[in-house]
Amino acid sequence: MFDGRNKPHRLFYVVVDEDGIVGYGELVERGYAEYELTRIYLLPEFQGKGIGKRLLRQLINDVSPLRRMFAWVEKENGGGRSFYESMQFHVEEEIEDHFFGTVTHLLKYVRKWE
């Protein structure tokens, strides 16, 4: 929630096992009931086991109210795209990002709740 200083609400969670941190995820409030998933990552050996989905579900469950969530994904990132699509996100927008002479195509994945 936005406080008196207009700082957005953030959630940052880590995933740990007996050896330490194996992943993390962060949500940042961008407006009333709207959040951006700015980070979600698992070490490669922990990917494909449902851990990322559980992490994202926990982040979703811990914000209220929630009407809209979005995340930017590189168009070439097939694994990331499959992950968001499996979590009921849909592409809403595509942009070109120019960063120090490198052009990246980004897709804005969005999920809405009524």
MMTF fields as JSON, N, C-alpha, C and O atoms, coordinates in Angstrom:
{
  "mmtfVersion": "1.0.0",
  "mmtfProducer": "UNKNOWN",
  "numBonds": 455,
  "numAtoms": 456,
  "numGroups": 114,
  "numChains": 1,
  "numModels": 1,
  "chainsPerModel": [1],
  "groupsPerChain": [114],
  "chainIdList": ["A"],
  "bondAtomList": [4, 2, 8, 6, 12, 10, 16, 14, 20, 18, 24, 22, 28, 26, 32, 30, 36, 34, 40, 38, 44, 42, 48, 46, 52, 50, 56, 54, 60, 58, 64, 62, 68, 66, 72, 70, 76, 74, 80, 78, 84, 82, 88, 86, 92, 90, 96, 94, 100, 98, 104, 102, 108, 106, 112, 110, 116, 114, 120, 118, 124, 122, 128, 126, 132, 130, 136, 134, 140, 138, 144, 142, 148, 146, 152, 150, 156, 154, 160, 158, 164, 162, 168, 166, 172, 170, 176, 174, 180, 178, 184, 182, 188, 186, 192, 190, 196, 194, 200, 198, 204, 202, 208, 206, 212, 210, 216, 214, 220, 218, 224, 222, 228, 226, 232, 230, 236, 234, 240, 238, 244, 242, 248, 246, 252, 250, 256, 254, 260, 258, 264, 262, 268, 266, 272, 270, 276, 274, 280, 278, 284, 282, 288, 286, 292, 290, 296, 294, 300, 298, 304, 302, 308, 306, 312, 310, 316, 314, 320, 318, 324, 322, 328, 326, 332, 330, 336, 334, 340, 338, 344, 342, 348, 346, 352, 350, 356, 354, 360, 358, 364, 362, 368, 366, 372, 370, 376, 374, 380, 378, 384, 382, 388, 386, 392, 390, 396, 394, 400, 398, 404, 402, 408, 406, 412, 410, 416, 414, 420, 418, 424, 422, 428, 426, 432, 430, 436, 434, 440, 438, 444, 442, 448, 446, 452, 450],
  "bondOrderList": [1, 1, 1, 1, 1, 1, 1, 1, 1, 1, 1, 1, 1, 1, 1, 1, 1, 1, 1, 1, 1, 1, 1, 1, 1, 1, 1, 1, 1, 1, 1, 1, 1, 1, 1, 1, 1, 1, 1, 1, 1, 1, 1, 1, 1, 1, 1, 1, 1, 1, 1, 1, 1, 1, 1, 1, 1, 1, 1, 1, 1, 1, 1, 1, 1, 1, 1, 1, 1, 1, 1, 1, 1, 1, 1, 1, 1, 1, 1, 1, 1, 1, 1, 1, 1, 1, 1, 1, 1, 1, 1, 1, 1, 1, 1, 1, 1, 1, 1, 1, 1, 1, 1, 1, 1, 1, 1, 1, 1, 1, 1, 1, 1],
  "groupList": [{"groupName": "MET", "atomNameList": ["N", "CA", "C", "O"], "elementList": ["N", "C", "C", "O"], "formalChargeList": [0, 0, 0, 0], "bondAtomList": [1, 0, 2, 1, 3, 2], "bondOrderList": [1, 1, 2], "singleLetterCode": "M", "chemCompType": "L-PEPTIDE LINKING"}, {"groupName": "PHE", "atomNameList": ["N", "CA", "C", "O"], "elementList": ["N", "C", "C", "O"], "formalChargeList": [0, 0, 0, 0], "bondAtomList": [1, 0, 2, 1, 3, 2], "bondOrderList": [1, 1, 2], "singleLetterCode": "F", "chemCompType": "L-PEPTIDE LINKING"}, {"groupName": "ASP", "atomNameList": ["N", "CA", "C", "O"], "elementList": ["N", "C", "C", "O"], "formalChargeList": [0, 0, 0, 0], "bondAtomList": [1, 0, 2, 1, 3, 2], "bondOrderList": [1, 1, 2], "singleLetterCode": "D", "chemCompType": "L-PEPTIDE LINKING"}, {"groupName": "GLY", "atomNameList": ["N", "CA", "C", "O"], "elementList": ["N", "C", "C", "O"], "formalChargeList": [0, 0, 0, 0], "bondAtomList": [1, 0, 2, 1, 3, 2], "bondOrderList": [1, 1, 2], "singleLetterCode": "G", "chemCompType": "PEPTIDE LINKING"}, {"groupName": "ARG", "atomNameList": ["N", "CA", "C", "O"], "elementList": ["N", "C", "C", "O"], "formalChargeList": [0, 0, 0, 0], "bondAtomList": [1, 0, 2, 1, 3, 2], "bondOrderList": [1, 1, 2], "singleLetterCode": "R", "chemCompType": "L-PEPTIDE LINKING"}, {"groupName": "ASN", "atomNameList": ["N", "CA", "C", "O"], "elementList": ["N", "C", "C", "O"], "formalChargeList": [0, 0, 0, 0], "bondAtomList": [1, 0, 2, 1, 3, 2], "bondOrderList": [1, 1, 2], "singleLetterCode": "N", "chemCompType": "L-PEPTIDE LINKING"}, {"groupName": "LYS", "atomNameList": ["N", "CA", "C", "O"], "elementList": ["N", "C", "C", "O"], "formalChargeList": [0, 0, 0, 0], "bondAtomList": [1, 0, 2, 1, 3, 2], "bondOrderList": [1, 1, 2], "singleLetterCode": "K", "chemCompType": "L-PEPTIDE LINKING"}, {"groupName": "PRO", "atomNameList": ["N", "CA", "C", "O"], "elementList": ["N", "C", "C", "O"], "formalChargeList": [0, 0, 0, 0], "bondAtomList": [1, 0, 2, 1, 3, 2], "bondOrderList": [1, 1, 2], "singleLetterCode": "P", "chemCompType": "L-PEPTIDE LINKING"}, {"groupName": "HIS", "atomNameList": ["N", "CA", "C", "O"], "elementList": ["N", "C", "C", "O"], "formalChargeList": [0, 0, 0, 0], "bondAtomList": [1, 0, 2, 1, 3, 2], "bondOrderList": [1, 1, 2], "singleLetterCode": "H", "chemCompType": "L-PEPTIDE LINKING"}, {"groupName": "LEU", "atomNameList": ["N", "CA", "C", "O"], "elementList": ["N", "C", "C", "O"], "formalChargeList": [0, 0, 0, 0], "bondAtomList": [1, 0, 2, 1, 3, 2], "bondOrderList": [1, 1, 2], "singleLetterCode": "L", "chemCompType": "L-PEPTIDE LINKING"}, {"groupName": "TYR", "atomNameList": ["N", "CA", "C", "O"], "elementList": ["N", "C", "C", "O"], "formalChargeList": [0, 0, 0, 0], "bondAtomList": [1, 0, 2, 1, 3, 2], "bondOrderList": [1, 1, 2], "singleLetterCode": "Y", "chemCompType": "L-PEPTIDE LINKING"}, {"groupName": "VAL", "atomNameList": ["N", "CA", "C", "O"], "elementList": ["N", "C", "C", "O"], "formalChargeList": [0, 0, 0, 0], "bondAtomList": [1, 0, 2, 1, 3, 2], "bondOrderList": [1, 1, 2], "singleLetterCode": "V", "chemCompType": "L-PEPTIDE LINKING"}, {"groupName": "GLU", "atomNameList": ["N", "CA", "C", "O"], "elementList": ["N", "C", "C", "O"], "formalChargeList": [0, 0, 0, 0], "bondAtomList": [1, 0, 2, 1, 3, 2], "bondOrderList": [1, 1, 2], "singleLetterCode": "E", "chemCompType": "L-PEPTIDE LINKING"}, {"groupName": "ILE", "atomNameList": ["N", "CA", "C", "O"], "elementList": ["N", "C", "C", "O"], "formalChargeList": [0, 0, 0, 0], "bondAtomList": [1, 0, 2, 1, 3, 2], "bondOrderList": [1, 1, 2], "singleLetterCode": "I", "chemCompType": "L-PEPTIDE LINKING"}, {"groupName": "ALA", "atomNameList": ["N", "CA", "C", "O"], "elementList": ["N", "C", "C", "O"], "formalChargeList": [0, 0, 0, 0], "bondAtomList": [1, 0, 2, 1, 3, 2], "bondOrderList": [1, 1, 2], "singleLetterCode": "A", "chemCompType": "L-PEPTIDE LINKING"}, {"groupName": "THR", "atomNameList": ["N", "CA", "C", "O"], "elementList": ["N", "C", "C", "O"], "formalChargeList": [0, 0, 0, 0], "bondAtomList": [1, 0, 2, 1, 3, 2], "bondOrderList": [1, 1, 2], "singleLetterCode": "T", "chemCompType": "L-PEPTIDE LINKING"}, {"groupName": "GLN", "atomNameList": ["N", "CA", "C", "O"], "elementList": ["N", "C", "C", "O"], "formalChargeList": [0, 0, 0, 0], "bondAtomList": [1, 0, 2, 1, 3, 2], "bondOrderList": [1, 1, 2], "singleLetterCode": "Q", "chemCompType": "L-PEPTIDE LINKING"}, {"groupName": "SER", "atomNameList": ["N", "CA", "C", "O"], "elementList": ["N", "C", "C", "O"], "formalChargeList": [0, 0, 0, 0], "bondAtomList": [1, 0, 2, 1, 3, 2], "bondOrderList": [1, 1, 2], "singleLetterCode": "S", "chemCompType": "L-PEPTIDE LINKING"}, {"groupName": "TRP", "atomNameList": ["N", "CA", "C", "O"], "elementList": ["N", "C", "C", "O"], "formalChargeList": [0, 0, 0, 0], "bondAtomList": [1, 0, 2, 1, 3, 2], "bondOrderList": [1, 1, 2], "singleLetterCode": "W", "chemCompType": "L-PEPTIDE LINKING"}],
  "groupTypeList": [0, 1, 2, 3, 4, 5, 6, 7, 8, 4, 9, 1, 10, 11, 11, 11, 2, 12, 2, 3, 13, 11, 3, 10, 3, 12, 9, 11, 12, 4, 3, 10, 14, 12, 10, 12, 9, 15, 4, 13, 10, 9, 9, 7, 12, 1, 16, 3, 6, 3, 13, 3, 6, 4, 9, 9, 4, 16, 9, 13, 5, 2, 11, 17, 7, 9, 4, 4, 0, 1, 14, 18, 11, 12, 6, 12, 5, 3, 3, 3, 4, 17, 1, 10, 12, 17, 0, 16, 1, 8, 11, 12, 12, 12, 13, 12, 2, 8, 1, 1, 3, 15, 11, 15, 8, 9, 9, 6, 10, 11, 4, 6, 18, 12],
  "groupIdList": [1, 2, 3, 4, 5, 6, 7, 8, 9, 10, 11, 12, 13, 14, 15, 16, 17, 18, 19, 20, 21, 22, 23, 24, 25, 26, 27, 28, 29, 30, 31, 32, 33, 34, 35, 36, 37, 38, 39, 40, 41, 42, 43, 44, 45, 46, 47, 48, 49, 50, 51, 52, 53, 54, 55, 56, 57, 58, 59, 60, 61, 62, 63, 64, 65, 66, 67, 68, 69, 70, 71, 72, 73, 74, 75, 76, 77, 78, 79, 80, 81, 82, 83, 84, 85, 86, 87, 88, 89, 90, 91, 92, 93, 94, 95, 96, 97, 98, 99, 100, 101, 102, 103, 104, 105, 106, 107, 108, 109, 110, 111, 112, 113, 114],
  "secStructList": [7, 7, 7, 6, 6, 7, 7, 7, 7, 3, 3, 3, 3, 3, 3, 3, 3, 6, 6, 3, 3, 3, 3, 3, 3, 3, 3, 3, 3, 3, 3, 6, 6, 3, 3, 3, 3, 3, 3, 3, 3, 3, 7, 4, 4, 4, 6, 6, 1, 1, 2, 2, 2, 2, 2, 2, 2, 2, 2, 2, 2, 6, 1, 1, 1, 7, 1, 3, 3, 3, 3, 3, 3, 3, 6, 6, 7, 2, 2, 2, 2, 2, 2, 2, 2, 2, 6, 6, 7, 3, 3, 3, 3, 3, 3, 3, 3, 3, 3, 6, 6, 3, 3, 3, 3, 3, 3, 3, 3, 3, 3, 3, 7, 7],
  "xCoordList": [0.825, 0.0, 0.872, 1.989, 0.369, 1.127, 1.001, -0.104, 2.14, 2.101, 2.145, 2.061, 2.271, 2.266, 3.403, 3.321, 4.45, 5.587, 5.52, 6.479, 4.405, 4.183, 5.185, 5.526, 5.651, 6.519, 5.63, 4.707, 5.899, 5.065, 5.331, 6.436, 4.302, 4.393, 5.174, 4.958, 6.073, 6.875, 6.807, 6.756, 6.808, 6.977, 8.201, 8.307, 9.111, 10.289, 10.423, 10.637, 10.299, 10.375, 11.584, 11.976, 12.152, 13.23, 12.783, 11.962, 13.341, 13.115, 14.42, 15.482, 14.337, 15.546, 15.4, 14.293, 16.512, 16.572, 17.65, 18.118, 18.037, 19.005, 20.376, 21.17, 20.653, 21.95, 21.943, 23.002, 20.76, 20.704, 19.637, 18.692, 19.797, 18.82, 18.929, 20.019, 17.764, 17.738, 16.896, 16.858, 16.226, 15.422, 14.81, 14.935, 14.139, 13.506, 12.445, 12.427, 11.557, 10.526, 10.174, 10.212, 9.827, 9.478, 8.282, 8.224, 7.331, 6.193, 6.329, 6.723, 5.999, 6.004, 4.652, 4.188, 4.032, 2.737, 2.943, 3.793, 2.162, 2.268, 1.047, 1.066, 0.017, -1.219, -2.191, -1.862, -3.392, -4.375, -4.671, -5.143, -4.4, -4.679, -3.913, -4.316, -2.816, -2.0, -0.555, 0.023, 0.017, 1.374, 2.189, 1.677, 3.476, 4.419, 5.281, 5.841, 5.377, 6.307, 7.654, 7.933, 8.483, 9.746, 10.858, 11.809, 10.727, 11.757, 11.132, 10.309, 11.532, 11.269, 12.369, 12.572, 13.065, 14.203, 14.43, 14.285, 14.79, 15.24, 16.539, 16.723, 17.426, 18.631, 18.215, 17.195, 18.986, 18.589, 18.219, 17.273, 18.944, 18.654, 17.335, 16.884, 16.714, 15.427, 14.263, 13.106, 14.571, 13.529, 12.823, 13.401, 11.554, 10.785, 10.23, 9.78, 10.247, 9.766, 8.527, 8.078, 7.971, 6.778, 7.061, 6.134, 8.324, 8.688, 8.363, 7.828, 8.677, 8.381, 6.886, 6.467, 6.088, 4.629, 4.135, 3.274, 4.672, 4.269, 4.686, 3.939, 5.873, 6.345, 5.421, 5.01, 5.095, 4.213, 2.83, 2.245, 2.292, 0.984, 1.036, 0.085, 2.133, 2.256, 2.285, 1.628, 3.03, 3.054, 1.649, 1.214, 0.951, -0.41, -1.329, -2.121, -1.228, -2.103, -1.836, -2.71, -0.634, -0.261, -0.47, -0.071, -1.085, -1.438, -2.947, -3.599, -3.473, -4.912, -5.168, -4.581, -6.007, -6.711, -5.777, -4.758, -6.138, -5.36, -6.313, -7.19, -6.131, -6.955, -6.125, -6.63, -4.829, -4.0, -2.546, -2.048, -1.873, -0.448, 0.204, -0.375, 1.418, 2.121, 3.6, 4.15, 4.236, 5.668, 6.198, 5.511, 7.412, 8.079, 8.991, 9.734, 8.93, 9.707, 10.346, 9.692, 11.604, 12.23, 11.514, 11.225, 11.236, 10.506, 11.196, 10.527, 12.512, 13.28, 13.335, 13.868, 12.802, 12.856, 11.686, 10.665, 11.854, 10.784, 10.365, 9.176, 11.317, 10.987, 10.183, 9.21, 10.581, 9.848, 8.445, 7.484, 8.333, 7.023, 6.098, 4.923, 6.626, 5.823, 5.364, 4.233, 6.261, 5.918, 4.733, 3.759, 4.794, 3.709, 2.411, 1.335, 2.513, 1.308, 0.672, -0.554, 1.479, 0.939, 0.275, -0.533, 0.618, 0.029, -1.093, -1.468, -1.619, -2.77, -2.469, -3.367, -1.24, -0.876, -0.998, -0.814, -1.31, -1.451, -0.671, -0.556, -0.139, 0.621, -0.347, -1.37, 0.005, -0.813, -0.092, -0.733, 1.243, 2.012, 3.387, 3.905, 3.974, 5.356, 6.076, 5.552, 7.298, 8.09, 9.517, 9.953, 10.229, 11.661, 12.35, 12.042, 13.272, 14.042, 15.446, 16.137, 15.874, 17.213, 18.079, 17.814, 19.109, 19.964, 21.415, 21.918, 22.09, 23.498, 23.785, 24.734, 22.955, 23.169, 22.618, 22.698, 22.071, 21.481, 19.96, 19.382, 19.33, 17.876, 17.322, 17.729, 16.403, 15.738, 14.245, 13.689, 13.597, 12.141, 11.526, 11.814, 10.675, 10.038, 8.541, 7.9, 7.996, 6.563, 6.022, 6.614, 4.909, 4.259, 3.178, 2.143, 3.437, 2.471, 1.596, 2.095, 0.281, -0.686, -1.654, -2.057, -2.019, -3.096, -4.029, -3.594, -5.341, -6.348, -7.249, -7.52, -7.701, -8.676, -9.855, -9.676, -11.041, -12.24, -12.694, -13.681],
  "yCoordList": [-1.171, 0.0, 1.237, 1.217, 2.303, 3.541, 4.201, 4.384, 4.558, 5.241, 6.749, 7.197, 7.511, 8.957, 9.524, 10.664, 8.762, 9.226, 8.693, 8.829, 8.094, 7.538, 6.452, 6.304, 5.701, 4.563, 3.354, 3.085, 2.626, 1.458, 0.323, 0.163, -0.445, -1.648, -2.707, -2.882, -3.409, -4.468, -5.733, -5.686, -6.856, -8.148, -8.792, -8.848, -9.271, -9.972, -11.256, -11.218, -12.388, -13.691, -14.455, -14.306, -15.262, -16.15, -17.595, -17.894, -18.467, -19.905, -20.5, -20.261, -21.27, -21.853, -23.366, -23.89, -24.042, -25.448, -25.564, -24.552, -26.764, -26.942, -26.335, -26.106, -26.075, -25.511, -23.997, -23.392, -23.376, -21.926, -21.477, -22.211, -20.277, -19.672, -20.323, -20.458, -20.727, -21.35, -20.542, -20.855, -19.507, -18.687, -17.509, -17.375, -16.65, -15.473, -14.934, -15.26, -14.101, -13.433, -12.113, -11.981, -11.121, -9.797, -9.232, -9.28, -8.698, -7.952, -6.506, -6.227, -5.581, -4.154, -3.581, -3.774, -2.879, -2.25, -1.091, -0.231, -1.069, -0.026, 0.887, 1.917, 0.537, 1.316, 0.562, -0.494, 1.102, 0.431, -0.962, -1.095, -1.991, -3.391, -3.883, -4.862, -3.206, -3.595, -3.788, -2.924, -4.943, -5.283, -5.734, -6.366, -5.393, -5.895, -6.966, -6.757, -8.103, -9.139, -8.76, -9.045, -8.116, -7.58, -8.622, -8.5, -9.65, -10.689, -12.014, -12.082, -13.048, -14.414, -15.273, -15.27, -15.995, -16.777, -17.961, -17.866, -19.074, -20.258, -20.738, -20.635, -21.256, -21.88, -22.97, -23.63, -23.161, -24.115, -25.506, -26.113, -26.012, -27.365, -27.459, -28.561, -26.327, -26.311, -25.955, -25.964, -25.645, -25.302, -26.554, -27.64, -26.387, -27.505, -28.446, -29.541, -28.05, -28.902, -28.321, -28.851, -27.239, -26.634, -25.61, -25.012, -25.401, -24.463, -23.028, -22.267, -22.648, -21.3, -21.014, -19.913, -21.989, -21.821, -21.634, -20.792, -22.41, -22.247, -20.875, -20.237, -20.428, -19.106, -18.02, -17.127, -18.089, -17.077, -17.125, -16.075, -18.317, -18.419, -17.782, -17.116, -17.977, -17.373, -15.854, -15.174, -15.315, -13.866, -13.346, -12.336, -14.033, -13.642, -13.667, -12.746, -14.703, -14.851, -13.817, -13.537, -13.247, -12.344, -10.869, -10.017, -10.542, -9.15, -9.04, -9.898, -7.972, -7.742, -6.258, -5.628, -5.691, -6.33, -6.514, -5.834, -7.44, -7.705, -7.819, -8.683, -6.943, -6.99, -7.25, -7.768, -6.883, -6.999, -7.188, -6.532, -8.11, -8.335, -8.451, -9.009, -7.918, -8.028, -8.278, -8.021, -8.8, -9.079, -8.916, -9.244, -8.412, -8.274, -9.469, -9.861, -10.049, -11.239, -11.038, -10.55, -11.406, -11.344, -12.306, -13.448, -11.829, -12.621, -13.963, -14.968, -13.977, -15.19, -16.156, -17.257, -15.775, -16.595, -17.583, -17.347, -18.689, -19.682, -20.277, -20.497, -20.539, -21.103, -20.139, -20.534, -18.878, -17.869, -17.673, -17.549, -17.647, -17.475, -18.641, -18.437, -19.858, -21.041, -20.982, -21.346, -20.518, -20.397, -19.461, -19.828, -18.26, -17.299, -17.791, -17.617, -18.403, -18.916, -20.024, -20.127, -20.852, -21.908, -21.339, -22.012, -20.094, -19.43, -18.464, -17.586, -18.628, -17.88, -16.415, -15.576, -16.102, -14.779, -14.788, -15.823, -13.625, -13.489, -12.266, -11.277, -12.341, -11.22, -10.085, -10.277, -8.899, -7.71, -6.699, -5.881, -6.753, -5.718, -6.257, -7.15, -5.716, -6.029, -4.716, -3.831, -4.596, -3.388, -3.771, -4.901, -2.809, -2.929, -2.105, -0.927, -2.721, -2.039, -1.809, -2.764, -0.556, -0.203, 0.103, 1.049, -0.701, -0.559, -0.623, -1.695, 0.522, 0.621, -0.084, -0.859, 0.197, -0.337, -1.729, -2.237, -2.342, -3.672, -3.531, -2.849, -4.182, -4.155, -5.481, -6.551, -5.402, -6.574, -6.423, -5.343, -7.495, -7.492, -8.046, -9.171, -7.239, -7.618, -7.784, -7.034, -8.79, -9.03, -8.715, -9.102, -8.019, -7.727, -8.774, -8.778, -9.664, -10.696, -10.155, -9.585, -10.344, -9.791, -10.871, -11.725, -10.822, -11.657, -10.745, -9.862, -10.977, -10.139, -10.979, -12.147, -10.354, -10.937, -9.98, -8.762, -10.524, -9.66, -9.532, -8.85],
  "zCoordList": [0.0, 0.0, 0.0, 0.517, -0.572, -0.587, 0.776, 1.287, 1.362, 2.647, 2.415, 1.272, 3.449, 3.358, 2.526, 2.069, 2.323, 1.517, 0.089, -0.671, -0.273, -1.612, -1.993, -3.167, -1.018, -1.317, -1.583, -0.814, -2.66, -2.953, -1.976, -1.457, -1.745, -0.92, -1.693, -2.892, -1.022, -1.652, -0.809, 0.42, -1.499, -0.848, -1.475, -2.7, -0.669, -1.165, -0.364, 0.848, -1.036, -0.379, -0.91, -2.067, -0.052, -0.471, -0.262, 0.604, -1.069, -0.952, -0.445, -1.019, 0.626, 1.21, 1.328, 1.447, 1.295, 1.671, 2.746, 3.268, 3.071, 4.157, 3.856, 4.769, 2.575, 2.205, 2.026, 1.858, 2.061, 1.913, 0.933, 0.644, 0.432, -0.479, -1.854, -2.411, -2.395, -3.719, -4.711, -5.901, -4.215, -5.111, -4.38, -3.162, -5.157, -4.575, -5.516, -6.702, -4.973, -5.76, -5.123, -3.9, -5.947, -5.427, -6.185, -7.414, -5.428, -5.96, -5.521, -4.389, -6.427, -6.107, -6.506, -7.63, -5.579, -5.858, -6.823, -6.595, -7.903, -8.917, -8.948, -9.623, -8.249, -8.178, -7.306, -6.764, -7.167, -6.327, -6.876, -8.005, -6.092, -6.416, -7.657, -8.284, -8.007, -9.151, -8.691, -8.032, -9.053, -8.648, -9.846, -10.769, -9.809, -10.799, -10.141, -9.065, -10.797, -10.367, -10.966, -12.13, -10.157, -10.658, -10.703, -11.475, -9.861, -9.818, -9.416, -8.503, -10.105, -9.643, -10.252, -11.466, -9.411, -9.877, -8.95, -7.731, -9.568, -8.834, -9.461, -10.673, -8.647, -9.19, -10.182, -9.981, -11.238, -12.277, -11.766, -12.267, -10.786, -10.294, -9.524, -9.212, -9.215, -8.513, -9.443, -9.025, -10.694, -11.655, -12.148, -12.171, -12.547, -13.085, -12.042, -12.382, -10.777, -9.685, -9.005, -7.989, -9.551, -8.967, -7.886, -7.339, -7.575, -6.501, -6.907, -6.1, -8.142, -8.619, -8.603, -8.248, -8.982, -8.956, -7.528, -7.274, -6.6, -5.189, -4.662, -3.92, -5.046, -4.629, -5.173, -4.432, -6.459, -7.04, -6.405, -6.138, -6.157, -5.485, -4.101, -3.692, -3.381, -2.046, -2.143, -1.354, -3.091, -3.285, -3.614, -3.061, -4.506, -4.885, -3.67, -3.47, -2.867, -1.702, -0.62, 0.2, -0.609, 0.475, 0.163, 0.957, -0.973, -1.26, -1.413, -2.007, -0.865, -0.946, -0.789, 0.091, -1.597, -2.703, -3.89, -4.006, -4.768, -5.976, -7.155, -7.182, -8.122, -9.336, -10.583, -11.579, -10.522, -11.725, -11.315, -10.401, -12.021, -11.805, -13.173, -14.105, -13.284, -14.557, -14.336, -13.265, -15.406, -15.391, -16.807, -17.773, -16.929, -18.222, -18.433, -17.534, -19.637, -19.967, -21.337, -22.258, -21.479, -22.797, -23.737, -23.38, -24.928, -25.91, -26.18, -26.419, -26.141, -26.418, -25.237, -25.375, -24.092, -22.881, -22.87, -22.225, -23.59, -23.698, -22.371, -22.137, -21.505, -20.197, -19.353, -18.711, -19.349, -18.598, -19.142, -18.382, -20.456, -21.086, -20.746, -20.439, -20.801, -20.449, -18.996, -18.672, -18.126, -16.709, -16.524, -15.867, -17.087, -16.906, -17.536, -16.964, -18.711, -19.356, -18.523, -18.476, -17.869, -17.008, -15.76, -15.118, -15.417, -14.245, -14.647, -13.869, -15.849, -16.356, -16.67, -16.605, -17.004, -17.484, -19.012, -19.651, -19.586, -21.029, -21.499, -20.775, -22.712, -23.271, -23.581, -24.238, -23.091, -23.323, -24.208, -24.869, -24.22, -24.903, -25.26, -24.589, -26.313, -26.677, -26.938, -27.614, -26.39, -26.611, -26.981, -26.762, -27.545, -27.755, -26.683, -26.5, -25.983, -24.954, -25.487, -25.844, -25.546, -26.026, -24.808, -24.066, -24.614, -23.442, -23.886, -24.223, -23.886, -24.269, -25.598, -25.713, -26.585, -27.916, -28.161, -29.28, -27.152, -27.303, -27.311, -26.465, -28.273, -28.372, -27.86, -28.314, -26.924, -26.374, -26.602, -26.402, -27.016, -27.184, -25.905, -25.497, -25.282, -24.027, -24.216, -24.953, -23.529, -23.523, -22.133, -21.126, -22.086, -20.814, -20.582, -21.249, -19.622, -19.244, -18.114, -17.144, -18.257, -17.313, -16.874, -17.664, -15.605, -15.072, -14.302, -13.563, -14.492, -13.84, -12.952, -13.23, -11.883, -10.983, -10.923, -10.938, -10.854, -10.761, -9.337, -9.063]
}
